[in-house]
């Protein structure tokens, strides 16, 4: 059973969340912001830090100014190691000489801030897989820059040795379905564009007489190439990771990426990780009956969240966004990428997530389930549980599994 501290915090958590959800249901329409910018004062935010202070550098980028869609990039320090075992990394004196104005170096500027990109250095950069992450929060809360999500993404970036792109999608009820799903796929399109821009910029990286490289720039003269992704992102090995309702978004993006096909080249989704997905359906499963009053996100709380997320005229527990087992969802399940599902023993939504995994296995998709005993919904990502041994073990288990699909050496049987 969960500890007494977890039980007490769960009661407090549900009281506050229920109060917030009910207030949003009762809020007059004129209070909604059409641009999706909202203030949630109870959310602790971690500032971006591009200096590798704890082994991971971060930066924020706004993808779409009209919808406030943003991403936070997490770059592990391992990306700066030499590409070949026998090659040597630049010395500190070399990096000081090759600062922001010199595109030949590693662009480590004053204070250790990392610049990143230089077409001339492309063959010396270490390319890492890119993991797109979607935070949880029941559609109405959470953010990609919250303290909890920042901590979790740093942990995943280091353990999996990947560049994490955490998506700050729009929240309900200001932005109902399909806003969050559209934001997820919009970032996928942006990543594909970045990969192609970096390749074009690399081909243009011929020295001019003034010693500088050519760059693709926008109408304001700013470089359109995101330097960290261009220097270190390998989008042919892309992984999707979704937490709670973020898992619903990840699964949607995986399906839309399959449907897009070569339009997203060179992006290829090689795996996805669904952590206690926010699935539901009109015909209740055993866990939905037995654990309806479970810890943190119980059934009543989740029903409120779905009412805030789905448009009133579309509300249905068998909506394609809610139930992964409804027919006509497309594309065929046999085309889905390998899918790891993480479930908790005391999560009322667990059985439907397991059922989805079983359907994937029936069509020969690698779709294991990791079930954690005495665990609750968001046990590995909730702020008060992040530093628990179980949360650390879960992140390590994810790293072991996903490295089978992102390693350049092929399958790693390291169980």
Secondary structure, 3 states (H helix, E strand, C coil): CCCHHHHHHHHHHHHHHHHHHHHHHHCCHHHCCCCCCCCCCCCCECCCCCCCCCCEEEEEEEEECCCCEEEEEEEEHHHHCCCCCCCCCCCHHHHHHCCCCCCCCCCECHHHCECCCCHHHHHHCCCEEEEEEECCCCCCCCCCCEHHHHHHHHHHHHHHCCEEEEEECCCCCCCCCCHHHHHHHHHHHHHHHHHHHHHHHHHCCCCCCCCCCCCCECCCCCECCCHHHHHHEEEEEEEEEEECHHHHHHHHHHHHHHHHHHHHCCCCEEEEEEECCCCCCCCCCHHHHHCCCCCCCCHHHHHHHHHHHCCHHHCCCCCCCCCCCCCCCCCCHHHCCEEEEEEECCCCCHHHHHHHHHHHHHCCCCCCEEEECCCCCCCCCCCCCCCCHHHHHHHHHHHHHHHHHHCCCCCCCCC
